[in-house]
Amino acid sequence: MRREAGVLTNKVPKEISEMANKVRSSDRRTIAQAITLIESTRPDHRALAEQLLSDLLDDTGKTIRLGVSGPPGVGKSTFIETLGLYVIKKRHKLAVLTVDPSSTLSGGSVLGDKTRMERLTRESDVFIRPSPSGSTLGGVARRTREAMLVCEAAGHDIVIVETVGVGQSETAVRDMVDMFILLTQPAGGDELQGIKRGVMELADLLIVNKADGELLNAAQRTQTEYRNALQLLRSASPDWTTPVLTCSALYEIGIDAVWDTINDYHMMMSKNEALQERRREQAIAWMWAEVRDALNEQFRASPVVADKIEDLETRVANGSLAPVAGAQALLAAFSGDTQL
């Protein structure tokens, strides 16, 4: 959806209530407008977005939330499309929130205009939303959590968050989904050594993609190597041993086993209330993330801080001032400003 000037301005609570009702009725245009409102950085839009989310909150949470990550070229989009087509045949409604690399100049989505998941976009029970990742760590747009709630309120009972997968910390996506899926591809021992231990420890499910044709044997060897490696690592959850599966998203091989594993995980984690506890912890983490982001915005917006930034950055850059001292000077200026 293209953002147009004035489309989302001057909303009143009644109109927000009407927007919420249209979201609940799965109106695709309204879902897109609601997410655009949520992603806006304008203070008046943020206030309206908070009203909208409060209205929708009771209609959220009845979903399976999946995070999909992996290095570039591993086939994340193909995997999500194949899995998506599989689950909608089972009468599920799917939302996919893809987070694309951002332009360093405009902040817009570099891949936003690129056609991806073409077959999936034609399905009426699927909603796909690309968003620029901005400066958020982990390749997850800052408002992805809120966009996910809008999709849930619209009746999408499976939500997939696809991360950029370019090496940033993946903790952000792990903190907003029920199951974190890490995709890899057939690789030798050297490539296996290059996989970050921390990322593997976050994974609730590890999948070796492209297990077909000449790569099938290599995929099976990689599967064995990952299984052995995971035995030496701490499990992502004490209630679940991370399985390693193989599949070919391109040829739709092994997708049924992937879906069965996702269901097994969700049932087990729900039965022992581990899933509920994870969501409670995620909600608290979300609250504190909002606090940090709001404080950072207030800090940057402070006139006294803005007056000192250029001088302090210059002094830090030329080595005449230690970075710690520069930070303390800015914090002291901000503290004095907020006490006025």
C-alpha positions in Angstrom: 0.0 0.0 0.0 1.3 3.4 -0.9 1.3 6.0 1.8 -0.6 9.2 0.6 -0.5 12.5 2.4 -3.6 13.2 4.4 -5.2 9.8 4.1 -4.8 9.0 7.8 -5.0 12.5 9.2 -7.7 14.0 11.5 -9.0 10.6 12.6 -11.4 10.8 15.5 -12.2 8.0 18.0 -15.4 7.1 16.2 -13.5 6.6 12.9 -10.9 4.5 14.8 -13.7 2.4 16.1 -15.0 2.0 12.5 -11.5 1.1 11.4 -11.3 -1.6 14.1 -14.7 -3.1 13.0 -13.5 -3.2 9.4 -10.3 -4.9 10.5 -12.3 -7.5 12.3 -14.3 -8.1 9.2 -11.0 -8.9 7.3 -11.3 -5.9 5.0 -7.9 -6.0 3.3 -7.7 -2.3 2.4 -8.5 -1.4 6.0 -5.9 -3.8 7.4 -3.3 -2.2 5.2 -4.4 1.3 6.3 -4.3 0.3 10.0 -0.7 -1.0 9.6 0.3 2.2 7.8 -1.2 4.2 10.7 0.8 2.0 13.2 4.0 2.5 11.3 3.7 6.2 11.2 6.1 8.2 13.4 3.9 11.2 13.7 2.9 11.8 17.3 -0.8 12.3 16.4 -0.8 9.0 14.5 0.9 7.2 17.3 -1.9 8.3 19.7 -4.5 7.0 17.2 -2.6 3.8 16.7 -2.7 3.2 20.5 -6.4 3.7 20.5 -6.8 1.3 17.6 -4.7 -1.4 19.2 -6.6 -1.1 22.5 -9.8 -1.6 20.6 -8.5 -4.7 18.9 -6.6 -6.3 21.8 -9.4 -8.7 22.9 -9.5 -10.2 19.4 -5.8 -11.1 19.3 -3.7 -13.9 20.6 -5.6 -16.9 19.1 -2.9 -17.7 16.6 0.3 -19.6 15.9 3.1 -17.0 15.6 6.1 -18.1 13.6 9.4 -16.4 12.9 11.5 -17.5 9.9 15.1 -16.5 9.5 18.2 -17.6 7.7 21.0 -16.3 5.6 20.4 -14.7 2.2 19.9 -17.2 -0.6 18.6 -19.9 1.7 15.1 -19.7 0.2 13.1 -18.0 2.9 10.5 -16.5 0.6 10.1 -19.8 -1.3 9.7 -21.7 1.9 7.1 -19.3 3.3 5.1 -19.4 0.1 5.2 -23.2 -0.1 4.3 -23.6 3.6 1.6 -20.9 3.2 -0.1 -22.6 0.3 0.0 -25.8 2.3 -1.7 -24.4 5.4 -4.4 -22.4 3.6 -5.5 -25.7 2.0 -6.1 -26.8 5.5 -8.5 -23.9 5.9 -6.2 -21.6 7.8 -5.9 -17.8 7.2 -2.3 -16.6 6.9 -0.6 -13.3 7.4 3.0 -12.8 6.3 5.0 -9.8 7.6 8.2 -9.6 5.5 10.9 -7.2 6.7 13.0 -5.9 3.8 16.4 -4.2 3.9 15.9 -0.4 4.2 17.4 2.2 2.0 20.1 4.1 3.9 19.0 7.3 2.1 15.2 7.2 2.2 14.5 4.5 4.7 12.1 2.9 2.3 12.0 -0.8 1.5 14.6 -1.8 -1.1 12.8 -5.0 -2.0 9.3 -3.6 -1.6 8.6 -3.4 -5.3 10.1 -6.8 -6.1 7.5 -9.5 -6.8 7.8 -12.2 -4.2 5.5 -15.1 -3.2 3.5 -14.5 -6.4 1.3 -17.5 -6.0 0.6 -16.7 -2.3 -0.4 -13.1 -3.1 -3.3 -14.4 -5.2 -5.0 -16.2 -2.3 -7.9 -14.5 -0.7 -7.0 -15.9 2.8 -3.5 -14.5 2.7 -2.3 -11.0 3.7 1.3 -10.1 2.9 2.8 -6.9 4.1 6.4 -5.8 3.4 8.0 -3.2 5.7 11.4 -1.6 5.8 13.5 -2.7 8.7 14.9 0.7 9.4 17.6 0.8 12.1 15.9 -1.9 14.2 18.3 -4.7 15.3 17.4 -8.2 14.2 15.9 -7.1 10.9 12.5 -6.6 12.4 10.5 -3.5 11.8 9.9 -1.6 15.1 6.1 -1.9 14.7 6.0 -5.5 13.5 4.6 -6.6 16.9 1.7 -4.2 16.5 1.1 -5.1 12.8 0.9 -8.8 14.0 -1.9 -7.9 16.4 -3.9 -6.2 13.6 -3.5 -9.3 11.4 -4.7 -11.5 14.3 -7.7 -9.3 15.0 -8.5 -9.7 11.3 -8.9 -13.4 11.7 -5.5 -14.6 10.5 -4.8 -17.6 12.7 -1.2 -18.1 11.5 1.2 -15.2 11.4 4.7 -15.5 9.9 7.4 -12.9 10.4 10.2 -13.1 7.9 13.4 -11.4 9.0 16.1 -9.9 6.7 18.6 -12.5 7.8 21.8 -10.5 7.2 23.6 -11.3 10.4 22.0 -9.0 13.0 20.9 -10.2 16.3 17.8 -12.4 15.9 16.6 -11.9 19.5 14.1 -9.3 18.3 12.0 -11.8 16.3 12.4 -14.5 18.9 10.8 -12.1 21.4 7.6 -11.8 19.4 6.8 -15.3 18.1 5.9 -18.6 19.5 8.3 -20.6 17.4 11.5 -19.4 15.8 12.5 -21.3 12.7 16.0 -21.2 11.3 16.5 -22.1 7.7 19.9 -23.4 6.4 21.1 -25.0 3.2 23.3 -28.0 2.4 26.8 -27.1 3.6 30.1 -28.5 4.4 31.9 -28.5 7.8 33.4 -25.0 7.2 30.0 -23.5 6.6 28.6 -25.2 9.7 31.4 -23.7 11.8 30.4 -20.3 10.5 26.8 -20.5 11.9 26.4 -18.4 15.0 26.0 -20.5 18.1 23.7 -17.9 19.6 21.3 -18.0 16.6 21.2 -21.8 16.8 20.4 -21.7 20.5 17.4 -19.5 19.7 15.9 -21.9 17.1 12.9 -24.0 18.1 13.1 -25.7 14.7 16.0 -26.0 12.3 15.3 -26.8 8.6 17.8 -27.7 5.9 16.2 -26.4 2.7 17.0 -27.3 -0.9 17.1 -31.0 -0.1 16.6 -32.2 -3.6 18.4 -33.5 -6.7 22.2 -33.3 -6.4 22.0 -31.6 -3.1 19.9 -34.3 -1.4 22.9 -36.2 0.0 24.6 -33.1 1.1 21.4 -31.9 2.9 21.1 -35.2 4.7 24.8 -34.9 5.9 24.1 -31.4 7.0 21.1 -32.5 8.9 23.2 -35.1 10.8 25.9 -32.5 11.5 23.3 -30.0 12.9 21.7 -32.7 15.1 25.1 -33.5 16.5 25.9 -29.8 17.1 22.6 -29.1 18.8 23.3 -31.8 21.3 26.2 -29.6 22.6 24.0 -26.5 22.9 21.4 -25.3 25.3 17.9 -25.9 24.1 15.8 -22.9 23.2 13.1 -24.2 25.6 13.5 -26.8 28.4 10.3 -28.3 27.3 11.3 -28.9 23.7 14.3 -30.5 21.9 15.0 -28.7 18.7 14.5 -31.0 15.8 16.4 -30.8 12.5 14.4 -31.5 9.4 15.1 -31.4 5.7 12.8 -30.1 3.0 12.7 -28.8 -0.6 10.5 -25.7 -0.7 10.9 -25.4 -4.4 9.6 -28.9 -5.1 7.2 -29.0 -2.1 9.0 -31.9 -0.4 8.9 -32.4 3.3 6.5 -29.5 4.0 3.9 -31.8 5.6 6.5 -32.9 8.2 7.4 -29.3 8.9 3.7 -28.4 9.5 3.3 -31.5 11.7 6.3 -30.4 13.8 4.9 -26.9 14.1 1.6 -28.4 15.4 3.3 -30.7 17.8 5.3 -27.9 19.2 2.3 -25.6 19.6 0.3 -28.4 21.3 3.1 -29.4 23.7 4.0 -25.8 24.6 0.3 -24.9 25.2 -0.4 -28.0 27.2 2.3 -27.3 29.8 1.6 -23.5 29.7 5.1 -22.8 28.5 3.7 -21.0 25.5 1.5 -18.8 27.7 4.5 -18.0 29.9 6.6 -17.1 26.8 3.9 -14.7 25.6 3.7 -13.1 29.1 7.5 -12.6 29.1 7.3 -11.2 25.5 4.6 -8.7 26.5 6.8 -7.4 29.3 9.8 -7.2 27.0 7.7 -5.3 24.5 6.6 -2.8 27.1 10.3 -2.0 28.1 11.3 -1.8 24.4 8.6 0.8 24.0 10.0 2.7 27.0 13.5 2.6 25.5 12.3 3.8 22.1 10.2 6.6 23.6 13.1 7.8 25.8 15.4 7.7 22.7 12.9 9.8 20.7 12.6 12.3 23.6 16.4 12.5 23.9 16.9 13.2 20.2 14.0 15.8 20.2 15.5 17.8 23.1 16.7 21.2 21.9 19.6 21.3 24.4 20.8 17.9 23.3 20.5 18.9 19.7 22.6 22.1 20.4 25.5 20.0 21.8 25.5 17.0 19.5 27.6 18.5 16.6 30.3 19.8 18.9 30.5 16.7 21.0 30.6 14.4 18.0 33.4 16.5 16.5 35.4 16.3 19.7 34.9 12.6 20.1 35.8 12.0 16.4 39.1 13.9 16.6 40.0 12.2 19.9 39.9 15.3 22.1 37.0 13.8 24.1 36.4 10.3 25.3 33.1 8.7 24.0 32.0 8.0 27.5 32.5 11.7 28.5 30.6 12.8 25.4 27.7 10.5 26.3 27.7 11.8 29.9 27.6 15.4 28.7 24.6 14.7 26.5 22.8 12.8 29.2 23.5 15.7 31.7 22.1 18.2 29.2 19.0 16.0 28.7 18.5 15.5 32.4 18.6 19.3 33.0 16.2 19.9 30.1 13.6 17.4 31.3 13.6 18.9 34.8 12.6 22.3 33.5 
